[in-house]
Amino acid sequence: MQPAFSAYQQVSGAVRRAAAERVSRVWREGTEAVLIRATVLFALGAVAARLHAVHDPGVVCPLRLLTGIPCPFCGSTSAVMDLGSGDLDAAVRVQPMTVLAAGVLVTTPTGWYRRWAYLSHRYRGALLLSAVAMSWIYQMVRLGVIG
């Protein structure tokens, strides 16, 4: 009896692994994956926008609450709410980096990101640090902290 049960477990495990690989491949590759990711992202944004409309928590950034200075990611919640409502223009005005990050997440299955792997770690770090710095300056100007 023991060998038959063991064979069942092996077949069952193989079927589960194959199904998991198929789901993983669909999520990672091609146009179908881009559409799936865009749909999931839009649906999550729409649900978040609906919940936010019912209960607006106000400012959620701890740095901005304590010091009045916005962090580089301030406005991300509002940008997600605007994206979920279908207002791309408002989302870009509030937090362009969040919109860019959502675009990167959605389009990653097309394979464009492979070029990123060829860049040196130092260059990638400098690009990311520059993006965060530009976002921080943008948020401080947008919210009237500077200039």
N, C-alpha and C positions, 0 to 999 in steps of 0.2 A: 504493500500500500504506500509506503513512503516514496518509492521512486515515481509513481504516477502523480502524486501530489507535487513532487519536485518538478516534474515535466510541465505540469499545469502552471506552476509559478514562473518557470522560464518563459513559456509562451506568453503568458499574461504580461510579464515584464517587458518582453520584446514588443508586444502590441502597444503598450503604454509608451515605450520609448519612441516607437515609430510615429505615433500620434503627436507626441510632444515635439518631435523633430519637425513634423509637417507644420504645426502651428508656429513654431519658432521660425521656420523658413519663410512662411507667408508673411510674418511680422517683419522680417528683415529684408526681403528682396522684392524689387520690381514695383511696377505701377500699382498692382493690387495692394501692396503694402502701404504705398503713399496714400491711397484712397482710404484704407482702413485706419491708418493713423490720423488722417485729417478728420475723418468722421468721429473717431473716439475723442480727439482733442476738442472738436467743436461741441460734441454732446456734453463733455465734462464742463466746458466753459458755459454752455447754456444752462446746465443744472446749477452751477455755481452762481451765475448771474441771477437766476430765479430765487435761489436761497438768499443771496445778498440783497435783493430787492425787498424781501420780507424782513430781514434783520440786518441793518447796516451797522457794522461794528465801529465805524469811524476809522481813525488812524490806528493801524496795527503795527507800525514799525517802532520797535523799542527805542532805537536811537533818536528818531524824530520826536517821540513822546517825551524822552528825558532831556534832550538838548535843544530841540527845535531844528536840528540839522538833519536833512534827509540822508539816508544811506544810498548807495548806488542802485539799489534795487527797489527803492520807493516807487510806488505807482504800479508795481507788478500785479497786485490784486485788482486794481482798477482796470489795467490793460486786459487781464483775463476776463473780467466782467464785460468789457467792451467787445472783446473778440467773441465771447459767448452770445452777445446781443447782435452780432453781425456788423458792428461799427468799427471797421479796420482803421479808418482815419482817426477816430478818437483814441483808439488803442496805441497807435503810433505816436500821437501827440503826448500821451501820458507817459509811456515807457517804451521807447523804440527797441531797447535791448531784449525785452520780453517777447515782443513780436518777432524779432530776429531769431531768438532761441526757439520759439514755436515753429518757425519756418524751417530751421535746421532739423529739429526733431521729426517733422513731417516728411522732409525730403531726403533724409538720410538713406533710405533704401535704394535710391537711384545710384548710389555709389560715388557721388562727387566727393565725399569726405575722405576717400582714399588718398587724395593729395595731401591732406593734413598729416598723415603718417610719415610722409617724406620730409617734412619740416623738422628742423632740430628742436630739441626740448627748449632750448633757450629762446628760439624764435617764437615757438608756440606760446611760451610763458609771457613773452613781451607783447604779443598780440592780445592775449587775454587780459593782461594787466592794463594795456592801453584802452581796451574796450570798457573795462570796469571804471577806469579813471574818467573816460569821456562820459560815461553814464552818470557818474557822480557829479561832474561839472554841470551836465545838462539838468539834473534834478535840482541842484542848488540854484541855477538860474531860473528854472521853471517855477520854483516855489518862492523865489524872491530873497533867498539867503545872500546871494551875491548879484552884482551888477544889473 
